[in-house]
């Protein structure tokens, strides 16, 4: 039987209260929101925190999806189901709905949160790939105030993030850019499972050419991987299949997969290539439909 180690439990009533509890309890405290990643690790004794700080009472203040000038602000306690059902995200960033449709199952999507997904920092995490693709910025609250960290700097290693032990991820901000489209695709062993490989892509068009593009890959390295070589290779070129084929080869060469129970390194590189092509094509088609 899988049984977590003994823990102490506290329930935060505000962001300030949560930060204060984390500061007082020290590095052996962990935040719990949905808990669908943390609790299984605790049952297997892969994670053995001494304290849990429950932030579910913060849902009213940290669950929102709203356009604010040239960014979309998403609260860290926004649940998967809310992301899936958001018309604003579907209009501006359809990559979110693509990803949410292949994440786990309804019970997980009803409880799991954006902030929990990002802070788990699993190399196979879908929303980490989405946020990397969209060049999101994470807002982190600590004892001294808030600070912003780009997704490229947010993950420090497998299951490690830029969030300190006395800090809390409160918000994700995504820049709104004109004439853009995005898409997500995933290969998994069974529906809703962790990815064998997944790819997100975003394309912005100007005068029929690619003004910019980004790709975020999951499950092909120690963290979700952005491939800057792909962005550089696509700028100023037409959104054609031959161009996207070049991008796929760059993605396959630029990632760092390893052979494991989900597949061989060669197979994962093949998927990185193929999924990059497919998502770039879909993202470009969506961008063209908006111009």
PLY file of the C-alpha trace (Angstrom):
ply
format ascii 1.0
element vertex 291
property float x
property float y
property float z
element edge 290
property int vertex1
property int vertex2
end_header
0.00 0.00 0.00
1.26 3.47 -0.92
1.19 5.73 2.13
2.76 9.22 2.37
5.13 10.03 5.19
3.62 11.96 8.15
3.10 15.67 7.44
1.87 18.85 9.09
-0.90 20.72 7.31
-1.73 24.44 7.06
-4.38 26.23 5.00
-3.53 29.69 3.63
-6.17 32.41 3.56
-4.40 34.87 1.24
-1.30 35.18 -0.91
0.43 37.08 1.89
-0.55 34.38 4.37
0.76 31.64 2.08
4.09 33.42 1.63
4.34 33.98 5.39
3.66 30.31 6.11
6.24 29.19 3.57
8.79 31.59 5.01
8.14 30.41 8.56
8.03 26.68 7.79
11.20 26.66 5.70
12.43 24.59 2.79
10.62 21.40 3.85
7.22 22.96 3.10
5.39 22.41 -0.20
2.38 24.15 -1.70
-0.63 22.02 -2.67
-3.42 23.14 -5.01
-4.89 20.34 -7.14
-2.35 17.86 -5.82
-2.60 15.45 -8.75
1.16 15.52 -9.29
2.39 16.03 -5.73
0.22 13.46 -3.95
1.26 10.48 -6.13
4.90 11.40 -5.55
4.25 11.58 -1.81
2.60 8.15 -1.87
5.69 6.70 -3.53
7.94 8.61 -1.07
9.55 10.37 -4.02
8.54 13.60 -2.28
8.59 13.77 1.53
7.71 17.31 2.62
7.29 17.95 6.32
4.56 20.54 5.77
1.81 21.11 3.20
0.45 24.61 2.65
-2.98 24.32 1.03
-3.86 27.30 -1.20
-7.30 26.20 -2.43
-8.94 29.07 -0.53
-7.04 31.41 -2.88
-8.99 30.23 -5.92
-11.29 33.26 -5.96
-8.36 35.68 -6.06
-5.93 33.68 -8.21
-8.31 32.23 -10.80
-8.85 34.54 -13.75
-8.29 34.80 -17.50
-8.42 38.36 -18.75
-7.00 40.59 -21.46
-5.11 43.57 -20.03
-3.75 45.83 -22.76
-1.21 43.87 -24.78
-1.12 40.81 -22.49
-3.46 38.08 -21.29
-3.23 37.53 -17.53
-3.98 34.06 -16.17
-4.11 33.39 -12.44
-2.01 30.53 -11.12
-5.05 28.87 -9.51
-6.95 28.74 -12.81
-7.94 25.11 -13.27
-7.46 23.05 -16.41
-11.20 22.98 -17.03
-11.34 26.77 -16.94
-8.49 27.00 -19.44
-10.22 24.48 -21.69
-13.52 26.37 -21.66
-12.11 29.90 -22.08
-13.35 31.56 -25.28
-10.72 34.28 -24.87
-7.90 31.74 -24.96
-9.50 29.88 -27.85
-9.62 33.12 -29.83
-6.12 34.37 -29.03
-4.16 31.22 -28.16
-5.89 28.05 -29.46
-2.80 26.06 -28.41
-4.28 26.03 -24.88
-7.44 24.20 -25.93
-5.45 21.82 -28.13
-3.33 20.89 -25.11
-6.11 20.77 -22.55
-8.06 18.30 -24.69
-5.25 15.75 -24.29
-4.35 16.36 -20.63
-5.32 13.56 -18.26
-9.05 13.10 -17.60
-12.00 15.19 -16.30
-11.33 14.60 -12.57
-7.75 15.86 -12.99
-8.82 18.77 -15.18
-11.44 19.78 -12.62
-8.85 20.15 -9.85
-5.42 20.63 -11.41
-4.16 24.20 -11.88
-1.94 26.09 -14.28
0.42 27.10 -11.47
0.65 23.56 -10.16
1.47 22.24 -13.62
4.25 24.77 -14.17
5.72 24.42 -10.68
5.81 20.63 -10.88
8.35 21.17 -13.68
7.91 17.69 -15.09
9.84 17.45 -18.38
6.72 15.94 -19.99
4.30 18.62 -18.77
1.95 19.88 -21.47
1.26 23.40 -20.17
4.97 24.06 -19.71
5.35 23.44 -23.44
2.40 25.73 -24.18
3.76 28.57 -22.06
7.24 28.17 -23.53
5.75 28.35 -27.02
3.91 31.57 -26.19
6.89 33.26 -24.46
4.93 33.57 -21.23
6.18 35.49 -18.20
5.65 34.14 -14.68
4.85 36.48 -11.78
6.28 35.26 -8.47
5.31 36.72 -5.09
7.73 36.61 -2.16
8.35 38.34 1.16
9.94 41.32 -0.59
7.29 41.72 -3.26
6.73 40.36 -6.75
9.12 39.68 -9.61
8.79 38.47 -13.19
10.61 35.51 -14.73
10.42 34.43 -18.36
9.50 30.83 -19.17
12.98 30.39 -20.65
14.38 31.00 -17.14
11.56 29.57 -15.04
12.60 25.91 -15.14
16.02 25.21 -13.65
16.05 21.43 -14.09
13.74 18.43 -13.71
11.23 19.30 -10.95
13.13 22.53 -10.20
11.92 26.07 -10.83
12.88 29.67 -10.16
10.27 29.83 -7.36
12.06 30.06 -4.00
10.94 28.16 -0.92
9.20 31.26 0.50
7.64 32.32 -2.81
4.42 31.62 -4.68
3.66 31.66 -8.40
0.62 33.93 -8.68
0.14 34.75 -12.34
1.19 33.98 -15.91
1.25 36.75 -18.51
1.21 36.06 -22.24
1.92 38.79 -24.79
-0.76 39.44 -27.41
0.71 39.85 -30.89
-1.26 40.50 -34.10
-1.64 38.02 -36.97
-0.69 35.01 -34.89
-1.80 31.40 -34.65
-0.80 28.50 -32.44
-1.29 24.75 -32.17
-0.35 21.73 -30.05
0.10 18.04 -30.79
1.07 15.10 -28.60
1.90 11.43 -28.93
1.15 9.37 -25.83
0.85 5.68 -25.05
-2.79 5.98 -23.97
-5.29 8.81 -23.90
-4.43 11.45 -21.31
-1.06 9.93 -20.43
2.22 11.80 -20.13
3.65 12.58 -23.54
6.10 10.39 -25.38
6.81 13.65 -27.20
4.67 16.78 -27.52
5.12 20.00 -29.45
3.57 23.44 -29.34
4.07 25.99 -32.10
3.19 29.64 -32.61
3.50 31.54 -35.89
3.04 35.25 -36.63
2.60 36.38 -40.24
3.28 39.71 -41.92
2.74 40.36 -45.64
2.43 36.64 -46.26
5.78 35.79 -44.63
6.69 34.46 -41.20
7.49 37.44 -39.00
8.28 35.20 -36.05
7.74 31.64 -34.85
8.33 29.66 -31.67
8.33 25.96 -30.88
8.14 24.35 -27.41
8.86 20.63 -27.05
8.01 18.41 -24.08
9.47 15.05 -22.99
12.68 15.44 -24.98
15.08 16.71 -22.33
15.45 17.70 -18.69
12.95 20.53 -19.17
10.47 21.79 -21.70
12.64 22.96 -24.57
12.34 26.02 -26.75
14.34 25.69 -29.95
15.72 29.15 -30.86
17.32 27.76 -34.01
13.84 27.08 -35.36
12.75 30.66 -34.73
15.83 32.05 -36.46
15.44 29.75 -39.46
11.78 30.63 -40.07
11.79 34.43 -39.84
11.20 36.12 -43.17
10.33 32.93 -45.03
7.05 31.77 -46.55
4.82 29.43 -44.51
5.43 26.45 -46.77
5.78 22.76 -46.01
9.39 22.66 -47.23
10.27 25.43 -44.76
8.51 23.62 -41.93
10.37 20.41 -42.87
13.64 22.26 -42.25
12.29 23.41 -38.90
11.39 19.83 -37.98
14.95 18.68 -38.65
16.30 21.52 -36.50
13.91 20.60 -33.67
15.00 16.96 -33.81
18.65 17.95 -33.71
18.19 20.57 -30.99
16.40 18.46 -28.37
17.93 16.00 -25.87
15.74 12.90 -25.58
16.82 9.71 -23.83
15.74 6.13 -24.30
13.24 5.02 -21.65
10.04 2.99 -21.29
8.19 5.45 -23.54
10.51 5.06 -26.52
14.00 5.16 -27.91
16.02 8.32 -28.45
15.74 7.87 -32.23
11.97 7.47 -32.07
11.61 10.59 -29.95
13.74 12.62 -32.34
11.53 11.40 -35.18
8.44 12.53 -33.27
10.02 15.91 -32.48
10.60 16.37 -36.20
7.12 15.27 -37.26
5.17 17.08 -34.54
7.10 20.30 -35.12
6.13 20.21 -38.80
2.48 19.49 -38.03
2.03 22.14 -35.35
3.82 24.82 -37.38
1.55 24.05 -40.34
-1.57 24.23 -38.17
-0.38 27.40 -36.42
0.38 29.10 -39.75
-3.04 28.16 -41.12
-4.70 29.65 -38.06
-2.58 32.80 -38.34
-3.52 33.17 -42.02
-7.19 32.89 -41.12
-6.79 35.90 -38.79
-5.11 38.19 -41.33
0 1
1 2
2 3
3 4
4 5
5 6
6 7
7 8
8 9
9 10
10 11
11 12
12 13
13 14
14 15
15 16
16 17
17 18
18 19
19 20
20 21
21 22
22 23
23 24
24 25
25 26
26 27
27 28
28 29
29 30
30 31
31 32
32 33
33 34
34 35
35 36
36 37
37 38
38 39
39 40
40 41
41 42
42 43
43 44
44 45
45 46
46 47
47 48
48 49
49 50
50 51
51 52
52 53
53 54
54 55
55 56
56 57
57 58
58 59
59 60
60 61
61 62
62 63
63 64
64 65
65 66
66 67
67 68
68 69
69 70
70 71
71 72
72 73
73 74
74 75
75 76
76 77
77 78
78 79
79 80
80 81
81 82
82 83
83 84
84 85
85 86
86 87
87 88
88 89
89 90
90 91
91 92
92 93
93 94
94 95
95 96
96 97
97 98
98 99
99 100
100 101
101 102
102 103
103 104
104 105
105 106
106 107
107 108
108 109
109 110
110 111
111 112
112 113
113 114
114 115
115 116
116 117
117 118
118 119
119 120
120 121
121 122
122 123
123 124
124 125
125 126
126 127
127 128
128 129
129 130
130 131
131 132
132 133
133 134
134 135
135 136
136 137
137 138
138 139
139 140
140 141
141 142
142 143
143 144
144 145
145 146
146 147
147 148
148 149
149 150
150 151
151 152
152 153
153 154
154 155
155 156
156 157
157 158
158 159
159 160
160 161
161 162
162 163
163 164
164 165
165 166
166 167
167 168
168 169
169 170
170 171
171 172
172 173
173 174
174 175
175 176
176 177
177 178
178 179
179 180
180 181
181 182
182 183
183 184
184 185
185 186
186 187
187 188
188 189
189 190
190 191
191 192
192 193
193 194
194 195
195 196
196 197
197 198
198 199
199 200
200 201
201 202
202 203
203 204
204 205
205 206
206 207
207 208
208 209
209 210
210 211
211 212
212 213
213 214
214 215
215 216
216 217
217 218
218 219
219 220
220 221
221 222
222 223
223 224
224 225
225 226
226 227
227 228
228 229
229 230
230 231
231 232
232 233
233 234
234 235
235 236
236 237
237 238
238 239
239 240
240 241
241 242
242 243
243 244
244 245
245 246
246 247
247 248
248 249
249 250
250 251
251 252
252 253
253 254
254 255
255 256
256 257
257 258
258 259
259 260
260 261
261 262
262 263
263 264
264 265
265 266
266 267
267 268
268 269
269 270
270 271
271 272
272 273
273 274
274 275
275 276
276 277
277 278
278 279
279 280
280 281
281 282
282 283
283 284
284 285
285 286
286 287
287 288
288 289
289 290
